Amino acid sequence: MKKLGVIFGGMSTENEISVISAKSVLKNLDREKYQIYPIYIDKRGEWYKYIENSNDSEIEEEIRNKEKITNIIEYLKGLDIIFPVLHGLYGEDGTIQGLFELIKKPYVGCKVLASSVGMDKVYTKIIFEKAGLNQVKYEYIRKYKNKYIYVDSNFNEQILSIEKIVETISRKLKFPMFIKPSNSGSSVGINKANNEEELKKYIEYAAEYDNKILIEEGIDGQEVECAVLGNEEVIASCVGEIISAEEFYSYNAKYNDEQSRTYIPANISEEISAKIQKQAIKAFKAINGSGLSRVDFFVEKNTNKIYINEINTLPGFTNISMYPKLFEKSGIPYKELLTRLIMSCN
């Protein structure tokens, strides 16, 4: 029986979401095929063996039943396969994937390049642009001391005050705009600006999460998602739709507001759905993806024009997460999906 390490928690703002994802994963893994070794990383970066109680694979909200790992490398080397159930920085940005590569351990999911590109919203946009995928208009800035660096489409840089940044972006994009930290997940640090005053405030807020900031022109459209699975022979799930309880799909709307809804399949035509599936696979291959990803799109109202939003290389596995739900609707149950993902990394 192969020894499977399931790593969860992590140092990112998505530690708690990772724990909830791991609950579902541990509950659904095939224990006749794999000997499970749950590993918890706390917010400070300390690694622990999570001690499961008897045959119960449930994890409590606060991780108490744990034992510190004294030699992380040796412990990982004793495993056969690693399944990272980590979200955000230090989990899906290529850093921990690099560790797995160094110790030559097979692991579930995207490799170093795809993980790092997929995590960085700005560089994802650049790759998607090269792939010819339609995107909303956007601008890219970096925080620099008490000022900002404006980076144009040709990577020319200009150091400006926040007031000049707001003035420049307001000339180039239409309101409403979405302001996003470039390296953040679960909509952490994202806000919608309807005027210059809000734009200034939300740029400064996003800079608390990352020095690289993406500003996108908003569109009136349906938010839809498509899951992909595989390496060279990639399959796409059916398309699902998100109906946010708030003005946009914020962290609170995703995880706390029960009024948010998901519809599988999405309320779109078969023709649009097929185009989205094709584009999801193209986006996945464009970043050199492997294993799994969830690709998010907008379908503009009135025009039905498709805009790719972003790719998530380690999507959530909670009981409400779209990735497993989309494949379940497409004929691959949760347990089988996990087994396929583990087998895909050999």
C-alpha positions as a Python dict, from the first residue, in 0.01 Angstrom:
ca = {
    (1, 'M'): (0, 0, 0),
    (2, 'K'): (144, 339, -103),
    (3, 'K'): (215, 603, 159),
    (4, 'L'): (26, 921, 70),
    (5, 'G'): (108, 1248, 242),
    (6, 'V'): (-179, 1500, 252),
    (7, 'I'): (-45, 1848, 332),
    (8, 'F'): (-283, 2124, 443),
    (9, 'G'): (-299, 2451, 637),
    (10, 'G'): (-10, 2673, 534),
    (11, 'M'): (116, 3025, 592),
    (12, 'S'): (-125, 3204, 358),
    (13, 'T'): (-445, 3394, 436),
    (14, 'E'): (-628, 3080, 316),
    (15, 'N'): (-507, 2851, 598),
    (16, 'E'): (-859, 2794, 731),
    (17, 'I'): (-1002, 2720, 385),
    (18, 'S'): (-723, 2468, 330),
    (19, 'V'): (-817, 2291, 655),
    (20, 'I'): (-1180, 2266, 540),
    (21, 'S'): (-1065, 2134, 199),
    (22, 'A'): (-847, 1873, 371),
    (23, 'K'): (-1144, 1753, 577),
    (24, 'S'): (-1326, 1660, 259),
    (25, 'V'): (-1019, 1508, 93),
    (26, 'L'): (-929, 1287, 392),
    (27, 'K'): (-1289, 1175, 421),
    (28, 'N'): (-1304, 1066, 56),
    (29, 'L'): (-960, 914, -11),
    (30, 'D'): (-954, 544, -94),
    (31, 'R'): (-798, 393, 221),
    (32, 'E'): (-782, 51, 63),
    (33, 'K'): (-531, 189, -187),
    (34, 'Y'): (-340, 439, 24),
    (35, 'Q'): (-194, 466, 371),
    (36, 'I'): (-268, 826, 466),
    (37, 'Y'): (-22, 1060, 640),
    (38, 'P'): (-192, 1395, 714),
    (39, 'I'): (52, 1685, 757),
    (40, 'Y'): (-49, 2025, 894),
    (41, 'I'): (150, 2346, 837),
    (42, 'D'): (53, 2625, 1075),
    (43, 'K'): (50, 2997, 993),
    (44, 'R'): (406, 3037, 1124),
    (45, 'G'): (536, 2764, 893),
    (46, 'E'): (575, 2490, 1155),
    (47, 'W'): (509, 2136, 1026),
    (48, 'Y'): (312, 1875, 1223),
    (49, 'K'): (186, 1521, 1184),
    (50, 'Y'): (-189, 1539, 1227),
    (51, 'I'): (-296, 1245, 1446),
    (52, 'E'): (-629, 1108, 1330),
    (53, 'N'): (-859, 972, 1597),
    (54, 'S'): (-922, 597, 1539),
    (55, 'N'): (-1094, 562, 1200),
    (56, 'D'): (-1236, 913, 1204),
    (57, 'S'): (-1084, 1127, 929),
    (58, 'E'): (-1258, 1446, 1042),
    (59, 'I'): (-1033, 1737, 1131),
    (60, 'E'): (-1141, 1975, 1405),
    (61, 'E'): (-1160, 2346, 1319),
    (62, 'E'): (-858, 2420, 1539),
    (63, 'I'): (-577, 2172, 1488),
    (64, 'R'): (-490, 2040, 1835),
    (65, 'N'): (-418, 1671, 1781),
    (66, 'K'): (-73, 1711, 1631),
    (67, 'E'): (290, 1616, 1676),
    (68, 'K'): (576, 1836, 1551),
    (69, 'I'): (787, 1700, 1265),
    (70, 'T'): (1151, 1746, 1363),
    (71, 'N'): (1307, 1658, 1026),
    (72, 'I'): (1069, 1765, 749),
    (73, 'I'): (1284, 1648, 457),
    (74, 'E'): (1339, 1299, 601),
    (75, 'Y'): (969, 1267, 683),
    (76, 'L'): (867, 1363, 329),
    (77, 'K'): (1126, 1128, 181),
    (78, 'G'): (954, 841, 364),
    (79, 'L'): (635, 899, 164),
    (80, 'D'): (556, 766, -184),
    (81, 'I'): (326, 1044, -311),
    (82, 'I'): (233, 1389, -184),
    (83, 'F'): (-109, 1552, -219),
    (84, 'P'): (-85, 1924, -135),
    (85, 'V'): (-425, 2061, -33),
    (86, 'L'): (-285, 2410, 9),
    (87, 'H'): (-420, 2741, -119),
    (88, 'G'): (-250, 3075, -170),
    (89, 'L'): (109, 3179, -109),
    (90, 'Y'): (361, 2909, -14),
    (91, 'G'): (111, 2643, -118),
    (92, 'E'): (12, 2690, -480),
    (93, 'D'): (270, 2943, -594),
    (94, 'G'): (545, 2696, -686),
    (95, 'T'): (744, 2721, -363),
    (96, 'I'): (638, 2393, -200),
    (97, 'Q'): (628, 2229, -545),
    (98, 'G'): (997, 2319, -576),
    (99, 'L'): (1062, 2138, -247),
    (100, 'F'): (890, 1824, -380),
    (101, 'E'): (1100, 1845, -698),
    (102, 'L'): (1423, 1875, -496),
    (103, 'I'): (1349, 1559, -297),
    (104, 'K'): (1223, 1382, -612),
    (105, 'K'): (876, 1300, -480),
    (106, 'P'): (576, 1274, -714),
    (107, 'Y'): (296, 1512, -617),
    (108, 'V'): (-55, 1600, -722),
    (109, 'G'): (-112, 1912, -928),
    (110, 'C'): (72, 2169, -1135),
    (111, 'K'): (451, 2185, -1137),
    (112, 'V'): (668, 2481, -1037),
    (113, 'L'): (627, 2699, -1348),
    (114, 'A'): (252, 2657, -1386),
    (115, 'S'): (196, 2706, -1014),
    (116, 'S'): (396, 3029, -997),
    (117, 'V'): (246, 3174, -1316),
    (118, 'G'): (-106, 3070, -1216),
    (119, 'M'): (-70, 3233, -876),
    (120, 'D'): (47, 3567, -1015),
    (121, 'K'): (-256, 3734, -1174),
    (122, 'V'): (-49, 3982, -1374),
    (123, 'Y'): (173, 3720, -1535),
    (124, 'T'): (-123, 3492, -1595),
    (125, 'K'): (-274, 3776, -1797),
    (126, 'I'): (44, 3808, -2004),
    (127, 'I'): (43, 3434, -2087),
    (128, 'F'): (-329, 3439, -2171),
    (129, 'E'): (-276, 3738, -2397),
    (130, 'K'): (-5, 3546, -2586),
    (131, 'A'): (-247, 3252, -2615),
    (132, 'G'): (-506, 3477, -2777),
    (133, 'L'): (-761, 3441, -2498),
    (134, 'N'): (-1001, 3734, -2464),
    (135, 'Q'): (-961, 3938, -2144),
    (136, 'V'): (-1099, 4259, -1993),
    (137, 'K'): (-881, 4571, -2013),
    (138, 'Y'): (-635, 4594, -1726),
    (139, 'E'): (-348, 4796, -1580),
    (140, 'Y'): (-56, 4686, -1364),
    (141, 'I'): (118, 4882, -1089),
    (142, 'R'): (371, 4810, -814),
    (143, 'K'): (399, 4968, -471),
    (144, 'Y'): (739, 5137, -426),
    (145, 'K'): (816, 5294, -87),
    (146, 'N'): (546, 5562, -47),
    (147, 'K'): (481, 5583, -423),
    (148, 'Y'): (380, 5348, -705),
    (149, 'I'): (537, 5227, -1027),
    (150, 'Y'): (309, 5235, -1329),
    (151, 'V'): (400, 4959, -1577),
    (152, 'D'): (268, 5003, -1931),
    (153, 'S'): (191, 4730, -2184),
    (154, 'N'): (551, 4736, -2310),
    (155, 'F'): (694, 4709, -1955),
    (156, 'N'): (809, 5070, -1949),
    (157, 'E'): (805, 5194, -1590),
    (158, 'Q'): (722, 5530, -1436),
    (159, 'I'): (731, 5622, -1066),
    (160, 'L'): (418, 5819, -970),
    (161, 'S'): (231, 5938, -664),
    (162, 'I'): (-95, 5764, -576),
    (163, 'E'): (-284, 6067, -710),
    (164, 'K'): (-108, 6044, -1049),
    (165, 'I'): (-165, 5667, -1057),
    (166, 'V'): (-538, 5719, -1003),
    (167, 'E'): (-545, 5991, -1270),
    (168, 'T'): (-357, 5771, -1522),
    (169, 'I'): (-571, 5462, -1465),
    (170, 'S'): (-895, 5662, -1475),
    (171, 'R'): (-796, 5780, -1826),
    (172, 'K'): (-728, 5427, -1948),
    (173, 'L'): (-1007, 5223, -1787),
    (174, 'K'): (-1377, 5281, -1727),
    (175, 'F'): (-1549, 5250, -1390),
    (176, 'P'): (-1639, 5025, -1221),
    (177, 'M'): (-1294, 4872, -1174),
    (178, 'F'): (-1172, 4574, -974),
    (179, 'I'): (-854, 4616, -772),
    (180, 'K'): (-669, 4293, -689),
    (181, 'P'): (-343, 4197, -519),
    (182, 'S'): (-155, 4007, -789),
    (183, 'N'): (-70, 3715, -558),
    (184, 'S'): (-376, 3634, -350),
    (185, 'G'): (-655, 3378, -354),
    (186, 'S'): (-1015, 3335, -236),
    (187, 'S'): (-1080, 3699, -333),
    (188, 'V'): (-871, 3823, -38),
    (189, 'G'): (-782, 4192, -76),
    (190, 'I'): (-1010, 4245, -379),
    (191, 'N'): (-1247, 4541, -403),
    (192, 'K'): (-1469, 4712, -657),
    (193, 'A'): (-1419, 5088, -717),
    (194, 'N'): (-1692, 5305, -866),
    (195, 'N'): (-1503, 5636, -858),
    (196, 'E'): (-1154, 5785, -820),
    (197, 'E'): (-1181, 5819, -442),
    (198, 'E'): (-1260, 5448, -405),
    (199, 'L'): (-989, 5358, -656),
    (200, 'K'): (-728, 5536, -442),
    (201, 'K'): (-853, 5372, -123),
    (202, 'Y'): (-863, 5021, -269),
    (203, 'I'): (-521, 5046, -435),
    (204, 'E'): (-376, 5131, -94),
    (205, 'Y'): (-572, 4843, 60),
    (206, 'A'): (-454, 4590, -201),
    (207, 'A'): (-94, 4704, -141),
    (208, 'E'): (-124, 4565, 214),
    (209, 'Y'): (-142, 4215, 61),
    (210, 'D'): (104, 4244, -228),
    (211, 'N'): (329, 4510, -380),
    (212, 'K'): (203, 4407, -726),
    (213, 'I'): (-151, 4523, -799),
    (214, 'L'): (-384, 4449, -1089),
    (215, 'I'): (-665, 4687, -1186),
    (216, 'E'): (-931, 4554, -1423),
    (217, 'E'): (-1219, 4716, -1604),
    (218, 'G'): (-1546, 4568, -1484),
    (219, 'I'): (-1802, 4412, -1716),
    (220, 'D'): (-2165, 4318, -1670),
    (221, 'G'): (-2163, 3942, -1708),
    (222, 'Q'): (-2230, 3597, -1570),
    (223, 'E'): (-1946, 3447, -1367),
    (224, 'V'): (-1882, 3089, -1479),
    (225, 'E'): (-1622, 2824, -1400),
    (226, 'C'): (-1486, 2514, -1570),
    (227, 'A'): (-1268, 2242, -1414),
    (228, 'V'): (-993, 2060, -1601),
    (229, 'L'): (-822, 1729, -1527),
    (230, 'G'): (-521, 1553, -1679),
    (231, 'N'): (-175, 1610, -1818),
    (232, 'E'): (-139, 1584, -2196),
    (233, 'E'): (-485, 1435, -2247),
    (234, 'V'): (-688, 1699, -2065),
    (235, 'I'): (-1062, 1679, -2008),
    (236, 'A'): (-1293, 1965, -1912),
    (237, 'S'): (-1596, 1941, -1687),
    (238, 'C'): (-1933, 2092, -1756),
    (239, 'V'): (-1956, 2466, -1685),
    (240, 'G'): (-2094, 2599, -1356),
    (241, 'E'): (-2226, 2944, -1267),
    (242, 'I'): (-2171, 3159, -959),
    (243, 'I'): (-2446, 3391, -834),
    (244, 'S'): (-2292, 3610, -566),
    (245, 'A'): (-2497, 3738, -273),
    (246, 'E'): (-2284, 4053, -283),
    (247, 'E'): (-2186, 4298, -554),
    (248, 'F'): (-1903, 4063, -650),
    (249, 'Y'): (-1781, 3721, -535),
    (250, 'S'): (-1580, 3836, -233),
    (251, 'Y'): (-1425, 3614, 37),
    (252, 'N'): (-1733, 3669, 252),
    (253, 'A'): (-1970, 3592, -36),
    (254, 'K'): (-1778, 3270, -112),
    (255, 'Y'): (-1754, 3121, 234),
    (256, 'N'): (-1989, 3299, 475),
    (257, 'D'): (-2297, 3430, 293),
    (258, 'E'): (-2548, 3151, 244),
    (259, 'Q'): (-2734, 3363, -11),
    (260, 'S'): (-2458, 3300, -268),
    (261, 'R'): (-2559, 3030, -514),
    (262, 'T'): (-2393, 2796, -761),
    (263, 'Y'): (-2570, 2642, -1058),
    (264, 'I'): (-2440, 2333, -1234),
    (265, 'P'): (-2472, 2340, -1527),
    (266, 'A'): (-2458, 2714, -1589),
    (267, 'N'): (-2748, 2896, -1746),
    (268, 'I'): (-2574, 2937, -2082),
    (269, 'S'): (-2618, 2779, -2424),
    (270, 'E'): (-2445, 2454, -2521),
    (271, 'E'): (-2250, 2646, -2783),
    (272, 'I'): (-2107, 2893, -2528),
    (273, 'S'): (-2041, 2610, -2284),
    (274, 'A'): (-1841, 2419, -2547),
    (275, 'K'): (-1635, 2731, -2623),
    (276, 'I'): (-1559, 2780, -2253),
    (277, 'Q'): (-1451, 2416, -2215),
    (278, 'K'): (-1216, 2452, -2511),
    (279, 'Q'): (-1073, 2779, -2376),
    (280, 'A'): (-1029, 2628, -2028),
    (281, 'I'): (-811, 2351, -2170),
    (282, 'K'): (-617, 2603, -2381),
    (283, 'A'): (-554, 2824, -2075),
    (284, 'F'): (-439, 2521, -1872),
    (285, 'K'): (-196, 2416, -2144),
    (286, 'A'): (-79, 2775, -2198),
    (287, 'I'): (61, 2791, -1842),
    (288, 'N'): (200, 2435, -1881),
    (289, 'G'): (-52, 2297, -1631),
    (290, 'S'): (-72, 1939, -1507),
    (291, 'G'): (-311, 1746, -1288),
    (292, 'L'): (-587, 1993, -1217),
    (293, 'S'): (-706, 2351, -1237),
    (294, 'R'): (-1027, 2551, -1227),
    (295, 'V'): (-1059, 2820, -1492),
    (296, 'D'): (-1290, 3118, -1434),
    (297, 'F'): (-1466, 3321, -1702),
    (298, 'F'): (-1724, 3594, -1756),
    (299, 'V'): (-1995, 3577, -2021),
    (300, 'E'): (-2093, 3935, -2102),
    (301, 'K'): (-2464, 4004, -2091),
    (302, 'N'): (-2627, 4115, -2418),
    (303, 'T'): (-2321, 4019, -2630),
    (304, 'N'): (-2245, 3666, -2491),
    (305, 'K'): (-1878, 3750, -2538),
    (306, 'I'): (-1647, 3524, -2331),
    (307, 'Y'): (-1374, 3679, -2115),
    (308, 'I'): (-1124, 3462, -1927),
    (309, 'N'): (-1078, 3585, -1571),
    (310, 'E'): (-814, 3366, -1404),
    (311, 'I'): (-690, 3012, -1342),
    (312, 'N'): (-666, 2843, -1002),
    (313, 'T'): (-406, 2565, -1001),
    (314, 'L'): (-504, 2428, -658),
    (315, 'P'): (-878, 2492, -633),
    (316, 'G'): (-1080, 2433, -318),
    (317, 'F'): (-1192, 2085, -221),
    (318, 'T'): (-1449, 2182, 42),
    (319, 'N'): (-1798, 2033, 30),
    (320, 'I'): (-1918, 2347, -154),
    (321, 'S'): (-1618, 2385, -385),
    (322, 'M'): (-1686, 2402, -757),
    (323, 'Y'): (-1398, 2182, -873),
    (324, 'P'): (-1525, 1849, -731),
    (325, 'K'): (-1889, 1948, -784),
    (326, 'L'): (-1831, 2019, -1154),
    (327, 'F'): (-1669, 1681, -1212),
    (328, 'E'): (-1932, 1503, -1005),
    (329, 'K'): (-2195, 1651, -1237),
    (330, 'S'): (-1977, 1541, -1531),
    (331, 'G'): (-1980, 1178, -1412),
    (332, 'I'): (-1666, 1155, -1195),
    (333, 'P'): (-1754, 1112, -824),
    (334, 'Y'): (-1537, 1281, -559),
    (335, 'K'): (-1358, 961, -449),
    (336, 'E'): (-1276, 860, -808),
    (337, 'L'): (-1162, 1215, -884),
    (338, 'L'): (-909, 1202, -600),
    (339, 'T'): (-779, 865, -716),
    (340, 'R'): (-740, 994, -1073),
    (341, 'L'): (-547, 1297, -949),
    (342, 'I'): (-311, 1081, -743),
    (343, 'M'): (-256, 841, -1033),
    (344, 'S'): (-192, 1133, -1273),
    (345, 'C'): (122, 1238, -1086),
    (346, 'N'): (306, 904, -1130),
}
